[in-house]
C-alpha cells in the first residue's frame, strides 16, 4: 500500500533550492537544477529564478504559476532514497 504523502510547507532558499516539509513530519532540502536541466516547454520557463521562487502548494503538491507541478509521493521517495530527509518534531 502506498502512503499518501503530501507537502505541507515549502520555502524557497534561493537559486533552485527548496526546503520541503511532508505530512509524515519529514523535511529536507533539494536542489531542482537537475530537473530544469532536462528541459521541455513547462520546465524551460522555470529557469527564470523569479518564476521558480513563486512555487506554491496546491493540494499538497509543488506547483508553479505556469502549470508545472511535481508528484509529492515520488519526490518524497526520491529524497528519502538519497538521504535528504530527516524526521522533525510535530
Order of alpha helices (4+ residues) and beta strands (2+ residues): beta-beta-beta-alpha-alpha-alpha-beta-beta-beta-alpha-beta
